[in-house]
Amino acid sequence: MLSAVERKIEQFIAELNDKEVTALYARLPHGKRLRAKLILRIAGNTLLVVKTAAVVEMIHAASLLHDDVIDDADTRRSKPSLNALYGNKTAIMLGDILYSKGFYELNNISAEVAKVVSNAVTQLSLGELKDVSLSKTFNLDKEIYLEMIYQKTASLIEASAGAAALLAGKPKEAYMTYGRNLGLAFQMIDDLLDITSDAETLGKPALHDFVEGKTTLPYIYLYEALDAKGQERLASLHGKVLNADEQNWIKVEMEERQILLKCYAQAKELIEEAVELMNGYGETALSDIALEMIERDF
């Protein structure tokens, strides 16, 4: 039923009656549509459900457009990013158009669904701002990091599950907890892949997060495990372009201290909690989508 979601997004874009927007949207990579899959899996494939999935994917696409501008990203999923091709102004405006159209269509679904999704977009924006602020310093507070990834990534996945539950007449809070766990685990794995994957697989340079100033969970745990001299060296590398020796030192230290396994175990625990919660509601089919969140070429 993902094809129905794609058709609905295309219809929403066509309704804008703007050839430039249609052409620009066609250049965006679709990704795995995990949020749409989640909504369809929970609520089925009625017209309102398909519309909700389409709106959420438009909002997600808008957030990525803005994210790429903030991060000065040249690529998105191994292809040139829209801001690299057409400039920051075009990328920002297309993001604004997708957000605005998405919010307009939310009004045609239900007030409750609109509240859940629009609240998540507020959280997402707060998380993006926090991410920018955190990148200015070497952040060692795990709780601040977890709050940021909840807002920036997990909130929209949480809202996807909550909106789907509302449409299906299922208990919203339980499904939102499931979605929150999925979102946190998803971002944790993303942060791991930034360290373990090669540049070709990532579509961006390896260890790019740390170079950008982002102190993700593996770096927080590594800092805690190092002696004073190691801590000083790691802190000195924060936010700078790393040479091969510096990259290798970080990777070797993480490997020897089993930092990546520790982070993966934390993400897996969140997924197991989510699956167990849904199994209690007879939603065994939701375990596949949960596992898809963490089994990504790790």
C-alpha positions as CSV (number, residue, x, y, z in Angstrom):
1,M,0.0,0.0,0.0
2,L,3.0,2.3,0.0
3,S,2.3,3.0,-3.7
4,A,-1.1,4.6,-2.6
5,V,0.9,6.9,-0.2
6,E,3.2,7.9,-3.1
7,R,0.3,8.6,-5.3
8,K,-1.4,10.7,-2.6
9,I,1.8,12.8,-2.0
10,E,2.0,13.3,-5.8
11,Q,-1.6,14.4,-5.8
12,F,-1.0,16.9,-2.9
13,I,2.0,18.3,-4.8
14,A,0.0,18.5,-8.1
15,E,-2.7,20.5,-6.3
16,L,-0.2,23.3,-5.7
17,N,-0.3,23.8,-9.4
18,D,3.4,24.9,-9.6
19,K,5.7,23.3,-12.1
20,E,8.8,24.2,-10.3
21,V,7.7,22.6,-7.0
22,T,6.7,19.5,-8.9
23,A,10.1,19.3,-10.6
24,L,11.9,19.9,-7.3
25,Y,9.9,17.3,-5.4
26,A,10.7,14.8,-8.1
27,R,14.4,15.3,-7.3
28,L,14.0,14.2,-3.7
29,P,15.0,10.7,-2.7
30,H,12.1,8.8,-1.2
31,G,13.9,6.8,1.4
32,K,12.4,3.7,3.1
33,R,9.1,5.4,4.1
34,L,9.4,3.8,7.6
35,R,6.9,6.3,9.1
36,A,4.3,5.5,6.4
37,K,4.9,1.8,6.8
38,L,4.3,2.2,10.5
39,I,1.0,4.1,10.0
40,L,-0.3,1.6,7.5
41,R,0.7,-1.4,9.6
42,I,-1.1,0.0,12.7
43,A,-4.2,1.4,11.0
44,G,-4.8,-0.3,7.7
45,N,-5.2,1.5,4.3
46,T,-8.4,3.6,4.4
47,L,-8.3,6.9,2.7
48,L,-7.7,8.9,5.9
49,V,-4.9,6.6,6.9
50,V,-3.2,7.0,3.5
51,K,-3.6,10.7,3.7
52,T,-2.0,10.8,7.2
53,A,0.9,8.7,6.0
54,A,1.4,11.0,3.0
55,V,1.3,14.1,5.3
56,V,3.8,12.6,7.7
57,E,6.2,11.7,4.9
58,M,5.9,15.3,3.4
59,I,6.7,16.7,6.9
60,H,9.7,14.3,7.2
61,A,10.9,15.4,3.7
62,A,10.6,19.0,4.7
63,S,12.6,18.5,7.9
64,L,15.4,16.8,5.9
65,L,15.5,19.7,3.5
66,H,16.0,22.1,6.4
67,D,18.4,19.7,8.1
68,D,20.7,19.6,5.0
69,V,20.8,23.4,4.9
70,I,21.7,23.6,8.6
71,D,24.4,20.9,8.2
72,D,25.7,22.3,4.9
73,A,25.2,18.7,3.5
74,D,26.3,18.1,-0.1
75,T,24.6,14.7,-0.3
76,R,21.4,13.0,0.8
77,R,21.3,9.2,0.5
78,S,24.4,9.2,-1.7
79,K,23.0,11.7,-4.2
80,P,23.6,15.5,-4.4
81,S,21.3,17.2,-1.9
82,L,18.7,19.7,-3.1
83,N,20.6,22.6,-1.4
84,A,23.8,21.5,-3.2
85,L,22.0,21.5,-6.6
86,Y,19.8,24.6,-6.3
87,G,21.0,26.5,-3.3
88,N,19.9,27.0,0.3
89,K,17.0,29.4,-0.5
90,T,15.3,26.9,-2.8
91,A,15.8,24.0,-0.3
92,I,14.3,26.1,2.6
93,M,11.4,27.3,0.6
94,L,10.5,23.8,-0.7
95,G,10.7,22.6,2.9
96,D,8.3,25.4,3.9
97,I,5.9,24.5,1.1
98,L,5.8,20.8,2.1
99,Y,5.3,21.7,5.8
100,S,2.5,24.2,4.9
101,K,0.7,21.8,2.5
102,G,1.0,19.0,5.1
103,F,-0.6,21.2,7.8
104,Y,-3.4,22.2,5.5
105,E,-4.2,18.6,4.7
106,L,-4.0,17.6,8.4
107,N,-7.1,19.8,8.9
108,N,-9.0,17.4,6.6
109,I,-8.2,14.3,8.7
110,S,-9.1,15.0,12.3
111,A,-8.5,17.6,15.0
112,E,-6.9,15.0,17.3
113,V,-4.6,13.6,14.6
114,A,-3.6,17.2,13.7
115,K,-2.7,17.9,17.3
116,V,-0.5,14.9,17.6
117,V,1.4,15.5,14.4
118,S,1.7,19.3,14.7
119,N,3.0,18.9,18.3
120,A,5.7,16.5,17.0
121,V,6.8,19.1,14.4
122,T,7.2,21.6,17.2
123,Q,9.3,19.1,19.1
124,L,11.3,18.3,15.9
125,S,12.1,22.0,15.4
126,L,13.1,22.4,19.1
127,G,15.4,19.3,18.7
128,E,17.0,20.8,15.5
129,L,17.8,24.0,17.4
130,K,19.2,22.0,20.3
131,D,21.3,20.0,17.9
132,V,22.8,23.2,16.5
133,S,23.5,24.6,20.0
134,L,25.1,21.3,21.2
135,S,27.4,21.2,18.2
136,K,29.2,24.3,19.5
137,T,30.6,22.4,22.5
138,F,31.8,19.0,23.5
139,N,28.7,17.7,25.2
140,L,29.2,14.9,27.7
141,D,25.6,14.9,29.2
142,K,23.9,11.7,28.0
143,E,20.5,13.0,29.1
144,I,20.7,16.1,27.0
145,Y,21.7,14.0,24.0
146,L,18.8,11.7,24.6
147,E,16.3,14.6,24.9
148,M,17.7,16.1,21.7
149,I,17.3,12.8,19.7
150,Y,13.8,12.3,21.1
151,Q,12.8,15.8,19.8
152,K,14.6,15.7,16.5
153,T,13.9,12.1,15.4
154,A,11.7,10.1,17.8
155,S,8.9,12.6,18.2
156,L,7.7,12.3,14.6
157,I,7.9,8.5,14.7
158,E,6.1,8.6,18.1
159,A,3.4,10.8,16.5
160,S,3.1,8.5,13.5
161,A,2.2,5.6,15.8
162,G,-0.1,7.8,17.9
163,A,-2.0,9.2,14.9
164,A,-2.4,5.7,13.4
165,A,-3.7,4.4,16.7
166,L,-6.3,7.3,16.8
167,L,-7.5,6.5,13.3
168,A,-7.7,2.8,14.2
169,G,-9.5,3.3,17.5
170,K,-6.5,1.8,19.4
171,P,-4.9,3.0,22.7
172,K,-2.9,6.1,21.6
173,E,-0.5,6.3,24.6
174,A,0.7,2.7,24.3
175,Y,1.4,3.1,20.6
176,M,3.1,6.4,21.1
177,T,5.5,4.7,23.6
178,Y,6.2,2.0,21.0
179,G,6.9,4.7,18.4
180,R,9.1,6.7,20.8
181,N,11.3,3.6,21.5
182,L,11.5,3.0,17.8
183,G,12.6,6.5,17.1
184,L,15.2,6.6,19.8
185,A,16.7,3.3,18.7
186,F,16.6,4.4,15.1
187,Q,18.7,7.5,15.8
188,M,21.1,5.6,18.0
189,I,21.8,3.2,15.1
190,D,22.2,6.1,12.7
191,D,24.9,7.5,15.1
192,L,26.6,4.1,15.1
193,L,26.5,3.8,11.3
194,D,28.3,7.2,11.1
195,I,31.2,5.5,12.7
196,T,31.1,1.9,11.3
197,S,30.1,2.5,7.7
198,D,32.4,3.5,4.9
199,A,31.8,6.8,3.1
200,E,30.3,5.2,0.1
201,T,27.7,3.3,2.1
202,L,26.9,6.4,4.2
203,G,26.7,8.8,1.3
204,K,28.8,11.2,3.4
205,P,32.3,11.1,5.0
206,A,32.7,8.6,7.9
207,L,32.8,10.1,11.4
208,H,31.1,13.1,9.9
209,D,29.0,13.7,13.0
210,F,32.0,14.3,15.2
211,V,33.6,16.5,12.6
212,E,30.4,18.6,12.6
213,G,30.6,19.0,16.3
214,K,27.9,16.4,17.2
215,T,28.8,14.4,20.3
216,T,26.7,11.3,19.9
217,L,26.3,8.5,22.4
218,P,29.4,6.5,21.3
219,Y,31.6,9.5,21.9
220,I,30.1,10.2,25.3
221,Y,30.7,6.6,26.3
222,L,34.2,6.6,24.8
223,Y,35.1,9.7,26.8
224,E,33.9,8.1,30.0
225,A,36.0,5.0,29.3
226,L,39.3,6.8,28.4
227,D,42.0,7.9,30.9
228,A,42.7,11.6,31.3
229,K,45.2,11.7,28.4
230,G,42.8,10.0,26.1
231,Q,39.9,12.3,27.2
232,E,42.1,15.3,26.4
233,R,42.9,13.9,23.0
234,L,39.3,13.1,22.1
235,A,38.1,16.5,23.3
236,S,40.8,18.2,21.1
237,L,39.5,16.4,18.0
238,H,35.9,17.5,18.5
239,G,34.6,19.6,15.6
240,K,37.7,19.4,13.4
241,V,38.5,17.6,10.1
242,L,40.2,14.4,11.1
243,N,43.2,12.8,9.3
244,A,43.4,9.1,8.8
245,D,45.4,8.5,12.0
246,E,42.9,10.4,14.1
247,Q,40.0,8.6,12.6
248,N,41.8,5.3,13.1
249,W,42.5,6.1,16.8
250,I,38.9,6.8,17.5
251,K,37.7,3.6,15.8
252,V,40.3,1.4,17.5
253,E,39.5,2.9,21.0
254,M,35.8,2.3,20.4
255,E,36.5,-1.3,19.2
256,E,38.8,-2.2,22.1
257,R,36.4,-0.7,24.7
258,Q,33.3,-2.3,23.1
259,I,31.6,1.1,22.9
260,L,29.7,0.3,19.8
261,L,28.4,-2.9,21.2
262,K,27.3,-1.0,24.3
263,C,25.4,1.5,22.2
264,Y,23.8,-1.2,20.0
265,A,22.7,-3.1,23.1
266,Q,21.0,0.0,24.4
267,A,19.1,0.5,21.1
268,K,18.2,-3.2,21.0
269,E,16.8,-3.0,24.5
270,L,14.5,-0.1,23.4
271,I,13.3,-2.2,20.5
272,E,12.7,-5.3,22.7
273,E,10.6,-3.2,25.1
274,A,8.6,-1.8,22.2
275,V,8.0,-5.3,20.7
276,E,7.0,-6.7,24.1
277,L,4.5,-3.8,24.6
278,M,2.9,-4.4,21.2
279,N,2.8,-8.2,21.7
280,G,0.6,-7.5,24.7
281,Y,-1.9,-5.9,22.3
282,G,-1.7,-8.8,19.9
283,E,0.3,-6.6,17.4
284,T,3.0,-9.2,16.6
285,A,3.2,-7.9,13.0
286,L,4.8,-4.7,14.4
287,S,7.9,-6.6,15.5
288,D,9.2,-6.7,11.9
289,I,9.0,-2.9,11.4
290,A,10.7,-2.5,14.8
291,L,13.6,-4.8,13.9
292,E,13.9,-3.0,10.5
293,M,14.8,0.1,12.6
294,I,17.9,-1.4,14.0
295,E,19.0,-4.0,11.5
296,R,20.5,-1.6,9.0
297,D,23.9,-2.8,7.7
298,F,25.3,-2.6,11.2
